[in-house]
Every structure is written in structure tokens, then in C-alpha cells.
Amino acid sequence: MKMIVALGIATSALLISSGSSRADMTNLIIVGCTAMPARAESTVYNIENTGADGKLIRVNENVKSEAPCTQAINALLSDSKGCPLGMVWKLAHQPFNTTISNTGYSLREFVFECEYSG
């Protein structure tokens, strides 16, 4: 489990440091979903919602550890909580997979940022 946490944190740090230099950089959320071979539904393993200013970005209450991943993703996409007025959460780019060798776990990372609605 510690290996997955370290990988999720390292991936999150890489995405944040290599991401856009726009002013809305604090409005970036990364949701890591795991899927174990015995489970049909993936669950949220980690959420990186700390802004560049060190403060937590408020998110929908359905975006939490161990929630079904589809529930968390849909909650973010249907809610603007944590975004500035007139903006909503959108996928920043295609989700990507990270396989953790010899553990039976894979981590799928979803990156969201606030964009103007409409």
C-alpha cells in the first residue's frame, strides 16, 4: 500500500510541476483510482486537491477515498464546488494508467481543472 501512495504522490507532483503556468494552477485536482483484479468497480485511492498556495480545494462530498470511482468522477464533472464563479470542473487531458509491478494494483489518474462553462 505504501508503494501506491508514494506513486500517487510522485505522479501528482509531476503533473503539477509540469502543468500549465496559468493563474488557475491552484484549481487542479488529481483523482487516482485503483482496481484490484477481484473487484469489478474501481475505487478512489487518492485525491490530490491541495492548491499551490497549500490550501485544500473544496470538492463535492462524493469525491472521497474508497468511493466508487465513477461516482467521484461524475460528481466532479457535475459540480463547480471549488472553482471560481462561472467555471466548472473539466478533464484536463485523457486519463492515464500506472501499473505497480508485483502488487496486483493499477492506478488510473484523472486530472481536472477549472474552465469557463459554456
N, C-alpha and C positions, 0 to 999 in steps of 0.2 A: 504494500500500500504506500509506503514512504516513497518508493520509486515513482509511482504515478503522481503523487503530489509534487515531487521535485520536477518531473517532466512538465506538468501543467504550469507550474510557476515559471520555469525556464521558457516555455513556449509563450506564455503571456508576456513576459519581459521582452522577448524578442519581437513580438508583434507590436508592442507599444513603442519600443525604441526604433523600430524600422518603419513605423507607420507615418502617417501624414503629419506635416508640421503645422496644420491649420489650428486656429484658435480653439476649435471644438474638440481638441485632443482629450480633454477631461471627460468627454461624453463617449467613451469607448468601453464596451462590456464584452468580455470573453466568457463563453459558457463551454465547459468541457463535459462531454457526455461519454460515459463508459458503457460498454456492452460486454457482458460475460457470456461465454458460449451457452450456458444453461438457461439464460434469460432471453425472452423474445423482445422485451421492451428495454431500451437503454434508459439509464437514469442520469441525472445531473450529478457529476462528481465534484466539479469545482466551478466557482464563479469568480471571475476577476472583475470587480466593479469598484476598484479604488482609483480615483482620478489622479492626474498628475500632481494635483495640489495635496494629495494624501487623504482626502475626504472620500467617504463612501458615496457612490452614486445610488440614489434611491431607485429601487426596481419593484416591479409588480410582486405581490406576495406569493405568487405561484412560481417564481423563479428562485428556487432554493435547492440545497443539496438533497439528493435522493428522490427528488420529484421526477416523474416521467419526463424524459427529455422533450417529447413532442409538446407536452403541456407547457413547459417552461419557454420553449421557442415561440409557440403560438401566443403566450402571454406577453412576451416582449414585443412581438410584431403587432399586437392589437392594442398596445398601451403606449402612452407617451410619458409615463411617470419617469422622472429623472432627466428628461430632455427639456431644453429651453422652450418657451412658449412658441407654438407654431411648428415645432419639429416633432418627429416620431422616430422610433427605432427602426432601422433597416439593416439588412445584412450588408456588411462592408465588402465582402467578397465570398466566393464559394467556400463552404466548409471543407476542412481537410482532416485526414486521418493520421494518427500517430499510433503505431503498433509498439507495444512494450514487450520486447522479446522475453521468452521463457516465463511469462506470467499468466497468459490466457486473457489479458486485458487489451483493449484498444481504446484509444481516446479520440473522439471526434470533436474538433474545435469549431465553434461558431463565433464569429466576431461581428458585433453590432456597433453601429454609430448613429448618432442623431443626424437626421437630414430633414430639410423642409418638406412638409407634407404637400401633396398636390400634384 
